[in-house]
C-alpha cells in the first residue's frame, strides 16, 4: 500500500545506462540559478571552481530546468518557484497541484465555505471575533493578498460580524518596502467592510522573520513575540493604525524584521487580542512557517514558552500543515496528496538512504522531499542528520553557514559505505541571498562550492555517481531591473537591491 492507501507496485526498472550498486549523491544547491554573468550575479562573481569545472568540463550533461509556475504545480507562469514546491517536485518526481492552486480553486468554487473547517470556525461568528493571521503579501510563496481579500469577503457574507487581521510583513518574496502598499490596500478593504456593518480592523503586526514565522523549531522566541502581540495584545510598540506603524518602524528595520506592534484605541487598549469564544484562521497556505504557531494554538501540553494566556478558541489552518501530526486538526482546504514519492520507492527496494542539511533547510530535504510527510518511511533503511543553524543573527553575518559541516556529514556517510543514496541541501545561496547582501552572498556561494567538492571527492573515492541540482534560483540575480533587464539605481547612484537593507534585530 502507498502512503495514500492505494495499492501500489513498488518495482523499479533498471536504469538504461547507469550501473546498479553505485552510491548516488544527490546535491541540492538551494537558491542556485542561472542568469547573465554581471556584477550582481553572486554565483558568477564568487570563486566556484567546482561548479565551473562541472559546467565547462561536461556541457552535454548540464541542463537548465524550470522551477516556477505550472512546471512545479503552481497556478500560473507568473508564480515564482520556492523551496517547498521545488523539493516536493524533486522528491516525488511528478507534478502535483500545490497549496496555492488548491486554495484558488476552493475560493473560486465556494467549496471552501462548505467544508467542515469553515463550518467549525463559523460557529463562533455570532458572539465571537474571527482572527486572521498570516503573511500580508502577493508573493505567492506563503500566501496571497487576493486570497485574504476573498476570505474576508466570504466570511463577512456568512456571518462574521467582528474581524481582526494580524499581519506579518514580507520583504523577502516581494520587494522590501512594499509592506506599506499592502497595508494601505488591506485598510481600504476593511473600511469597506465597516461601511457594511462589519467591525473589521488590523489588530497587530510584525516582520515575518522576527515575528511568528520561524520554522523547524529554530527559534521559539520568534513565535513568542507573535503570540504576545496576537493573543495577549502585548507588544513593545503601540500605534493608532497599521500604516503609521509600518512607516515608523521601517525607519530602523526592513519589512522582514519589523518588531511586533499592536493597534490600540484612544484609551491605549489593544483592539484585537484573542479571547475565549473566538475563531482563528492562519491563512498562509505554505506549511513550514505556520507549524510552530499551530502547535502553540492547538497543543494543550505546549511547553516551548510560557503562553501566559491560552484562550478557548476554534482554530483552523488554510490547509493542514502536517499530515503526520494531524496539525491543525481543522483546516479550510484539503492539502495536496503527494503519494508514491522517491523515498517510498527506495525503501521498498532495499535502497539505504541518508539525508542531511542544517536546521533552516532540514525539513526540505526530509518533510517536503517525502511529500509533506513527517518522519521516516522505514527507520531501518533511512537516516537523517540535522546540523543546528545559527540562531539570533541574519545569515549575512555568517554567510558560510553550515555548508562545510553538511559536506563533512555527507562525505562521512558516503565513505562509510552504509548508504546507497546520500542527499543533501546546501542552503547558502538562498538563505544569504534573501538578506540582500551581495558581498555576503558571494562568500556564501564560495562556501557552497567547497561543500560540493567535498562530496564529489568522496563519491569519486568510492566509485559512485553524483547529481548536482537546485530547487530554484536566488543568488544569481541580486538587483532590481527594468523591463529590458538593466539594473536600476537610486538618486545617489547606488544600485537598487531586490531586498534593500538588512533589518535591525532590535
Residue pairs with C-beta under 8 A, 6 or more apart in sequence:
1 7
1 8
2 8
2 339
2 340
2 344
3 339
3 340
3 341
3 344
3 371
3 373
3 377
4 337
4 339
4 340
6 339
6 340
8 339
8 340
10 344
10 345
10 348
10 349
11 349
12 345
12 349
14 20
18 465
22 463
22 464
22 465
23 414
23 417
23 419
23 420
23 421
23 422
23 459
23 462
23 463
23 464
23 465
24 420
24 421
24 422
24 464
24 465
24 466
24 467
25 410
25 414
25 421
25 422
25 423
25 424
25 455
25 456
25 458
25 459
25 464
25 465
25 466
25 467
26 421
26 422
26 423
26 424
26 466
26 467
26 469
27 410
27 423
27 424
27 426
27 452
27 455
27 466
27 467
27 468
27 469
28 87
28 90
28 364
28 365
28 423
28 424
28 425
28 426
28 469
28 470
28 471
29 51
29 426
29 429
29 448
29 452
29 468
29 469
29 470
30 83
30 361
30 364
30 425
30 426
30 427
30 428
30 429
30 430
30 431
30 470
30 471
30 472
30 474
31 427
31 428
31 429
31 430
31 431
31 433
31 434
31 470
31 471
31 472
31 473
31 474
31 475
32 43
32 429
32 445
32 448
32 470
32 473
32 474
32 475
32 476
33 43
33 67
33 470
33 472
33 473
33 474
33 475
33 476
33 477
34 64
34 473
34 476
35 41
35 473
35 476
35 477
36 485
37 44
38 44
38 487
39 45
40 438
40 477
40 478
40 479
40 487
40 495
41 475
41 476
41 477
41 478
42 429
42 433
42 438
42 441
42 442
42 444
42 445
42 475
42 476
42 478
43 51
43 429
43 445
43 475
43 476
44 476
45 438
45 442
45 445
46 442
46 443
46 444
46 445
46 446
46 449
47 446
47 449
48 445
48 446
48 448
48 449
49 449
49 453
50 449
50 450
50 452
50 453
50 456
51 449
51 452
51 468
54 61
54 62
54 468
55 62
65 469
65 470
66 72
67 81
67 86
67 89
67 470
67 471
67 472
67 473
68 74
68 77
68 79
68 80
68 81
68 472
69 76
69 77
69 78
69 79
69 81
70 76
70 77
70 95
71 89
71 95
72 81
72 85
72 86
72 88
72 89
72 95
72 98
73 85
73 88
73 89
73 95
73 96
73 97
73 98
73 101
73 336
74 81
74 85
74 98
74 100
74 101
74 140
75 100
75 101
75 104
75 140
79 100
79 140
80 139
80 140
80 141
80 173
80 472
81 471
81 472
81 473
82 141
82 173
82 286
82 471
82 472
83 361
83 364
83 368
83 430
83 471
83 472
84 98
84 141
84 286
84 287
84 288
84 364
84 368
85 98
86 470
86 471
86 472
87 364
87 365
87 368
87 369
87 425
87 471
88 96
88 98
88 336
88 338
88 368
88 369
88 371
88 372
89 95
90 369
90 469
90 471
91 341
91 342
91 343
91 368
91 369
91 370
91 371
92 338
92 340
92 341
92 342
92 371
93 341
93 342
94 340
96 336
96 337
96 338
97 105
97 336
98 336
99 285
99 286
99 287
99 318
99 319
99 333
99 335
99 336
100 140
100 144
100 147
100 285
102 285
102 319
102 333
102 334
102 335
102 336
103 112
103 147
103 285
103 318
103 319
103 332
103 333
104 147
105 111
106 112
106 115
106 332
106 333
107 147
107 150
107 151
107 154
110 154
112 118
112 151
112 154
112 332
112 333
113 154
113 158
115 332
115 333
115 334
116 330
117 316
117 317
117 330
117 331
117 332
117 333
118 158
118 316
118 332
120 314
120 316
120 330
121 130
121 279
121 280
121 281
121 314
121 315
121 316
121 330
122 155
122 158
122 159
122 160
122 279
123 279
123 314
124 130
124 277
124 278
124 279
124 313
124 314
125 155
125 158
125 159
125 160
125 161
125 279
126 159
126 161
127 277
128 162
128 275
128 277
128 278
128 279
129 162
129 163
129 164
129 272
129 274
129 275
129 278
129 279
130 155
130 160
130 162
130 163
130 164
130 278
130 279
130 280
130 281
131 163
131 164
131 165
131 166
131 203
131 230
131 272
131 274
131 278
131 279
131 280
131 281
132 148
132 151
132 152
132 163
132 164
132 165
132 166
132 281
132 283
133 165
133 166
133 168
133 212
133 226
133 230
133 280
133 281
133 282
133 283
133 293
134 142
134 143
134 148
134 166
134 167
134 168
134 282
134 283
134 284
134 290
134 318
135 142
135 143
135 168
135 169
135 170
135 208
135 213
135 284
136 143
136 145
136 148
136 167
136 168
136 169
136 170
136 179
136 182
136 183
136 186
136 205
137 143
137 144
137 145
137 169
137 170
137 173
137 174
137 178
137 182
138 144
138 145
138 146
138 174
138 182
139 170
139 172
139 173
139 174
140 173
141 173
141 286
142 173
142 208
142 213
142 284
142 285
142 286
142 289
143 283
143 284
143 285
143 286
143 318
145 182
145 185
145 186
147 283
147 285
147 318
148 165
148 186
148 283
149 189
151 281
151 283
152 163
152 165
152 189
152 190
152 193
152 200
155 163
156 163
156 193
156 196
156 198
156 200
160 198
161 197
161 198
161 199
162 198
162 199
162 200
163 190
163 193
163 198
163 199
163 200
163 201
164 200
164 201
164 202
164 203
164 271
164 272
165 186
165 190
165 200
165 201
165 202
165 203
166 202
166 203
166 204
166 205
166 226
166 229
166 230
166 272
167 182
167 183
167 186
167 202
167 204
167 205
167 242
168 205
168 206
168 207
168 208
168 211
168 212
168 213
168 226
169 179
169 182
169 183
169 205
169 206
169 207
169 208
169 246
169 255
169 256
169 258
170 178
170 179
170 182
170 208
170 255
170 256
171 177
171 178
171 179
171 207
171 208
171 254
171 255
171 256
171 499
171 500
171 503
172 208
172 209
172 255
172 256
172 434
172 499
175 480
175 498
175 499
175 500
176 254
176 255
176 256
176 436
176 497
176 498
176 499
176 500
176 501
177 250
177 254
177 255
177 500
178 255
179 246
179 250
179 255
179 258
180 243
180 246
180 247
180 250
183 202
183 205
183 242
183 243
183 246
184 243
186 202
186 242
187 202
187 241
187 242
187 243
190 200
190 201
190 202
193 200
194 200
201 263
201 271
201 272
202 241
202 242
202 263
202 272
203 230
203 233
203 262
203 263
203 270
203 271
203 272
203 273
204 229
204 230
204 233
204 235
204 260
204 261
204 262
204 263
204 270
204 272
205 211
205 229
205 242
205 245
205 246
205 258
205 260
205 261
206 212
206 225
206 226
206 229
206 235
206 258
206 259
206 260
206 261
207 253
207 254
207 255
207 256
207 257
207 258
207 259
207 503
208 255
208 256
208 289
209 222
209 256
209 257
209 394
209 503
210 222
210 225
210 253
210 256
210 257
210 258
210 259
210 260
210 503
210 505
211 222
211 225
211 226
211 229
211 258
211 259
211 260
212 222
212 223
212 225
212 226
212 227
212 230
212 289
212 293
213 222
213 226
213 289
213 290
213 293
214 220
214 222
214 223
214 289
214 292
215 288
215 289
215 291
215 292
215 360
215 363
216 288
216 359
216 360
216 362
216 363
217 292
217 304
217 359
218 359
218 360
218 389
218 391
219 391
219 392
220 292
220 304
220 305
221 305
222 292
223 292
223 293
223 296
223 304
223 305
224 305
225 235
225 259
225 260
226 260
226 293
227 293
227 296
227 305
227 307
228 234
228 235
228 260
229 235
229 260
229 261
229 262
230 273
230 274
231 273
231 274
231 307
231 309
231 311
232 273
232 308
232 309
233 262
233 269
233 270
233 272
233 273
234 262
234 270
235 259
235 260
235 261
235 262
236 259
236 260
236 261
237 245
237 248
237 249
237 259
237 260
237 261
237 262
238 261
238 262
238 263
238 264
238 268
238 270
239 245
239 248
239 261
239 262
239 263
239 264
240 263
240 264
241 263
242 263
245 261
245 263
246 258
249 258
249 259
249 261
250 258
252 504
252 506
253 259
253 503
253 504
253 506
254 499
254 500
254 501
254 502
254 503
255 503
256 434
256 499
256 503
257 394
257 502
257 503
257 504
257 505
258 503
259 506
262 270
262 271
262 272
263 270
263 271
263 272
264 270
264 271
265 271
273 309
274 280
274 311
274 313
275 311
276 311
276 312
276 313
277 311
277 312
277 313
278 311
278 313
278 314
279 313
279 314
279 315
279 316
280 297
280 313
280 314
280 315
280 316
281 315
281 316
281 317
281 318
281 332
282 290
282 293
282 294
282 297
282 315
282 317
282 318
282 328
283 318
284 290
284 318
285 318
285 319
285 333
287 319
287 321
287 322
287 335
287 372
288 321
288 363
288 364
288 367
288 368
290 317
290 321
291 321
291 322
291 327
292 304
294 315
294 317
294 321
294 322
294 327
294 328
295 302
295 304
295 327
296 302
296 304
296 305
296 307
297 313
297 315
297 328
298 315
298 327
298 328
298 329
314 330
315 328
315 330
316 328
316 330
316 331
316 332
317 327
317 328
317 330
317 331
317 332
318 331
318 332
318 333
319 331
319 332
319 333
319 334
319 335
320 326
320 327
320 328
320 331
320 334
320 335
321 327
321 328
321 335
322 367
322 372
322 374
323 335
323 372
323 373
323 374
324 373
324 374
324 375
325 374
335 372
336 372
338 371
338 372
339 371
341 369
341 370
341 371
341 373
342 369
343 353
343 369
343 370
343 371
343 377
343 382
344 370
344 377
346 353
346 381
346 420
346 421
347 353
347 377
347 378
347 381
347 382
350 381
351 381
351 420
351 421
352 381
352 382
352 418
352 419
352 420
352 421
353 381
353 382
353 383
353 419
353 420
353 421
353 422
353 423
354 382
354 383
354 384
354 385
354 410
354 413
354 418
354 419
354 421
354 422
354 423
355 365
355 366
355 369
355 382
355 383
355 384
355 385
355 422
355 423
355 424
356 362
356 365
356 384
356 385
356 386
356 387
356 406
356 409
356 410
356 413
356 422
356 423
356 424
356 425
357 364
357 365
357 386
357 387
357 406
357 424
357 425
357 426
357 427
358 386
358 387
358 388
358 389
358 401
358 402
358 405
358 406
358 427
359 386
359 387
359 388
359 389
360 389
360 427
360 431
361 425
361 427
361 430
361 431
362 384
362 386
362 387
362 425
364 425
364 471
365 423
365 424
365 425
366 384
367 373
367 374
369 423
370 377
376 382
376 384
383 413
383 419
385 409
385 413
387 402
387 405
387 406
387 409
388 402
389 401
389 402
390 397
390 398
390 401
390 402
392 505
393 505
394 435
394 502
394 503
394 505
395 401
395 428
395 431
395 432
395 434
395 435
395 440
395 444
396 432
396 435
396 437
396 440
396 441
396 502
397 440
399 428
399 432
399 437
399 440
399 441
399 443
399 444
399 447
400 428
400 443
400 444
400 447
401 427
401 428
401 431
401 432
401 444
401 447
403 426
403 427
403 428
403 444
403 447
403 448
403 450
403 451
404 447
404 450
404 451
404 454
406 424
406 425
406 426
406 451
407 424
407 426
407 450
407 451
407 452
407 453
407 454
407 455
408 454
409 424
410 422
410 424
410 451
410 454
410 455
410 458
411 454
411 455
411 457
411 458
413 419
413 422
414 422
414 455
414 458
414 459
414 461
414 462
414 464
415 458
415 461
415 462
417 462
422 455
424 455
425 471
426 448
426 451
426 452
428 444
428 445
428 447
428 448
428 475
429 441
429 444
429 445
429 448
429 470
429 474
429 475
430 472
430 474
430 475
431 444
432 440
432 441
432 443
432 444
432 475
433 441
433 444
433 474
433 475
433 478
434 474
434 499
435 441
435 499
435 502
436 478
436 497
436 498
436 499
436 500
436 501
436 502
437 502
438 478
438 497
441 475
441 478
444 475
445 475
452 468
455 466
456 466
459 465
459 466
477 498
478 497
478 498
479 487
479 488
479 495
479 496
479 497
479 498
480 487
480 488
480 495
480 496
480 497
480 498
481 487
481 488
482 488
487 495
487 496
488 495
488 496
489 495
489 496
490 496
